[in-house]
Amino acid sequence: MSLTGSLVPVVLALAALVLFVVIVRPRAARPGVLATVWRAAQVLGLNVLTVALSAVLLNDSYLFYVSWADLLPAPDSAASIGRGATGPLTSTLPSGLRFLSDTAPLPRLPQPGARQQVFTVTGRTSGVTGHVLVQLPTDYDPRSRRTYPVIEALHGWPGGPGAVAHEIDLRGRFQRLIDEHKLADPIVLMPQINTPLNLDTECVNPPPGGGGPHTLTWIGHDVPQWAADHFRVAHARTSWAVLGASYGGWCAANAGMHYPGTFGAVVSFMGYLAPEFYGYRPFANDPEGLETYDLTRLAHVNPPPVAMWLMASKEDRGAYGALVPFLHAARAPLSVTGYILQHGGHNVATIPPTLPAMAAWLTTTLPGFDPQQA
């Protein structure tokens, strides 16, 4: 029986109701000490059930304790809580990308034979120009017809494409998960998302006439389409995920929820769920346009068919404070798994220990990342 959800409060409410009926129903007077003690115990029990019911309802709203294990002194514990749709994601949406045939020749790599490649890319739709760092699978061969799953990994702020490799320990624990066959070896795209470098765009598209780069289109369409034109990528969205930490986590959630035809899954480490502008104000004259980027509202009003894994620590007020209402708002076909840590601040060191849990979720949610099926 889960600590959160409707089952525990229903059980407590029914128990309280039954005890209340027992207390108030007419009965013959029973003088004596034992009858008085029994009556007092019933009243005390009703009060305990009422207080417990109130506590459970309050906890269900604010997620102070996510699981029964949270009630025990386990300082490094973590718990998962799910909302919305359940089960593996299916590829029910047509992809928003165009793919090369398996026999089409690919453009020459700038650093042939190297696992990491560096490109300067201009988005065909957004017009944004930025650097894209690509890490290829260890056995990648552009001459082969084999295709690979794709992770678009987004860096934090401030930062650049190379920073995300450190944030998710790409060459350490992440690579060990691949080596241990717990995750299919993906093509990892690491694009620049602050374009220009000194502008925190919050990964949105400005309204018409608002000025500024169309960063959401760059992340959600242009970079994936560019990858489909240059690498042997899998075609189904069940092989595509977008990932990020902090600012990059927000950008990943924003891109995944607005481009469900491209990404089957979103992974966010310590990310928030609405833009936090500093200086840049593209929606100053268009408050209704800004509602497009309130992901909690979107999760409730028009939930997209995408799966999300959102990690937050209770000591990280920003990320945890955004996650709780988002979990309550989520509706199918959106699927949300909150991975909640008891401890760990808003820092990069919190991420690597959670990678095995993330990989286990990703492989069971998107078949393309399952090493047994890839």
N, C-alpha and C positions, 0 to 999 in steps of 0.2 A: 504494500500500500504506500503510494507516494505521499510525502509530506505536503506537497503542493497539489493543486487541482481541486476537484469538487468532491472526491470520495471521502476524505477525512472530515470536512465540515458537515457533509450529509450524515455520516455515521454519528458524529457528536450531536447534531441537531435532533436526530431521531431518538437517541438515548436520553437527551434532556427532556424531550416531549413525553416519552414513556414515563420517566421518573416524575415529571410534573403531574401527569394524570394519576399516578399512584398516590402522590401526596394529597391531591385535592379531592379525590373521590370520597364520598361519604363512607363512614365506617363506624362501628360501635366503639364506644370509649373503652380503652384498655388501661386501666390504672396500673401503676407500677413503674419501677426504675427501668426495667428492660424496654418497655414500650416507649418510654420517654427518650431513652438513648437511641433506639431504632428510628424514631421520628426525627431526632436531631441529625442522625447520620444521613437520612434521606435528604433533608434540607441542605445539609453541607454538600452532599454529592451533587445536588442540582446546581448549587453555586459553583462548584468546581467545574462541572460540565459547561456552564454558561461562560465562565472565564476562559476555559480552554477553547470553546468555540470562537469567542471574540479574538483570542490570540491567534488562532489558526487563520481566521479571515484576514486579520491584519498582516500576518506573515505572508499570506497568499498575495496580498496587494503589493508588499514592499520587498519580498524575498529576503528577509533577514536570514532565514535558514532554508536552504534549497532541498536538503535531504535529511533523513534521520541521522546520518553520520555527522552532519553539521552540528548536531546537538552535543556531540562528544568532543573532548579536548584533543582534536587532531589538527595541529597547526598547519600542516601542508596539504590538507584535504581539498578536493575539488569535486564538483558535482555537475551533472548535466541535467537540463530541463528542456523539454520540447514543447513546441506550440505549433498549431496549424496542421498542415498535411503530414502524413507519416509514410514511411517506406522509401525504397530507392526511387530516384527520379527517373522518369521516362522521357524519351525524346519526342514529345508531342508537338513541339513548335518547329516550324520550318526555320532553318538557320538564316540569320541575316547576312551571312557571308557568301561569297562566291569562291569555289574551290577549283584548283587545278586538277586535271586528270592525273591518274597515277603514273602515266607515261610521259607527261609533259616535262621538258627539261627545266631545271631550276636555275635561277641566277647564281653566278659564281659567288662563293663566300669571300669576304674581304681578307680573312685570315684562314686560308685552306688548312684543314687538319687540326685547327685549334678548337677546343671545346667551347670557349667563350668568343663571341663575335661582337663587334661594336659597329653600329650603323648610325647614320644621320638620316632621319625619315621625315618627309613632308606628307601630312595627311591629305588625301584626295578630297575629302568632304569638309573637314574642319579648316584646312589650310595651315594648321599648326605644324611647326618644324621643331623637332627635338631629337635628342640622342636616345637610342634603344640598345641596351645591352642584352644579349641573348646567350643563355647557357643551353647547349645542346646535350642530348643524352649521350652517355659514354659510348654507345655502339651506333651512333647516328651515321648513316651513309646516304647522302643525297641521291645516289644512283639507285638505291633500293626503293621498292614500292611500299615498304613498311611505313605506317603512319604512327604518330605519337600524340599522347594527350598534351594539353597546353595549360600552363599556369601563367597568367599575367600578374606579375608581382609588383606592387606599387609602394614606393618609398614614403617615408615620413617627411615632416617639415621641421626645420630645413633639411635638405638632403638632395640626393641625385640617384640615378639608376644603380650605381654601385652600392649605395647604402643599404638597400633591401637585402643584399646577400649577407650582410652582417646581421641585420635585424632578425632574419629567420634562420641564421646559421646554415646557410646554403651549402657550404663545403664541409660542415661538421655533422651535426645530428640529422639534418635533412638528408644529406647524402647517405648516412648510415641506414636510414629507413629504406632507401632504395637498394642499398647493398644487401640488406637483410630481407629483401623481397616483401616488404610491408607496404610499398608504394611503387606503382609503375614509374619508370624513369621518364619525366616529362620534358618537353621544350619549355624553358622558363623565359618569358619576355619581361624585361625590366625597363619600361619606358620612363623618360623624363616627364613628370606631370606638373611641374611648376614652370610654365612657359609664358613669358620669359622667366629666367632663374629667380629674379627678385620679387616675383608676383605670386602671392598665395591666392590662387583662383578658386579654391575650395572645390575644384573639379566639377564646375557647373558650366552650362552654356548660358551666356547672357541673353536677355530678352532682345527682340529686334530694336536696333538703335542704341542698345546699352553699351556697346563697345566691349573689348576684351576678347580673349581667345575662347574658342569652343572646346574646352578641355574635356567635357563629358563625351562629345563625339569622337575626339582623339583617342580616348581610352576605350570607349565601348564599341567603336566601329573601325576607325582608321588603323590603329595598331593591330587589332585582330585580322583585318582584311590584308594588311601588308604582310603579316605572318603567313596567311593562307596563300599568298602569291610567291613566298620565298622559301617555305619549308614544307616537309612532309607532315602536315598536321592532320589529326583525325577530324572527320567532318561533322560528327554529331555533337550537339551541345553537352551531351553526357560525358564528353571528354575535355570540356573547357571549364576552367575555374578562374576566378579573379580573387586576389589575395592582397592583404596589406596590413600595416600596423599603424595605430594612432591616426594621423592624418591620412596615411595610405589606407587604413582600415575603413575610414569614412568614404574615401574615394572608391574603394572596392565595393562597399555596400551600395553606394549610389550608382555605380556602373552596372552592377549585377541586377539591381531592381529595375533599372531603366532599359537594360538590354538582355532580357531573359532569352531571346532567340540566339544570342551569342554564348552566354555563360549559363551553365547549368547550376553552378554553385558559387557561393561567396564565402570566403574565410576572412574574418576580421579579428585581429589581435588588438584589444584595447581601443577600438575605434568608436567614434561617436556617430550619431544618426541624423544629424541636421547640420547644415553648413555653419561654420563659425568664422565670419568675415572679420578681418583686421585691416582697415584702411580701404580695401577694395569693396565697392558697394554697387554691384551691377543691377541690383533690384531696388534701388532707392526710390524709383518712381513706378515700380511694378510689384507691390506687395503680394498680389495674387499669383504672379509668376513664381515668387519665392516658395509658395506652398507646394510647388512641384517637387521640391527637394526636402520636404518634411517626410522622411521615410516612415516614421511612426504613423502618421496619417495615411500614407499610401498603403501601409501594411494592413490597415483596417478597412479603408474605403475601396481600394482597387488593388488587392494583393496579386503580385505576379507569380507565375509558376516557377519559382526558383528556390533552391535549398540554401540555407544560410547557417554557418557555424560562427558564433560570436563569442569570443573570449573576453572576460572582464574579471577584475579582482574587486572584492568588496572594499579594499583600501584605495581603490582608484575611483574617486567619487564621480568624475566626469563620465568614464566609460560605463561604470555600473549604474549610475543614475540614468543614463540613456537606455541601457539594456532592459531595465525592469519594465518601463511602460511599453517598450517595443514588444516584449514577450506577451504582454497582456493584449496588445492590439492585433497581433498576428492572426490571420485567418487563412484557411486553405483557399487556393492551391499553394500559397506560400508555406514553406516549411522552415521553422527556425529552431535551432538548438543553441541554447545558452550554456556555455562552459564557464562555470563560476568558481573562482579561486577564493579561498578564505583570506589569503595573504598574498602580497606582491603588489608593489606600486606601479606607477605608470612609467616603466622603464624597460629597456630591451632585454635585460636579464630575465624577465618574467616569461619571455616567449619560448625559448628552446625546450624547457621541460614539458611544455604542453604539446609539442610537435607530434609525439606518438599518438595522443588522443585525437588530434586533428587528422592525422593520416588514417587512423582507423575509421573515423567518421567519413572521410572523403572516399575511401575505397568501397564502403558499403552504400554510399549515397550515389556516387557516379561510377557506373561500371567501367568507364574508360580508364580509371585510375587503379583498378584492381589488377595487381600483377598477374593474377591467374587468368584474366580475360584479355589483358592488353596484348 
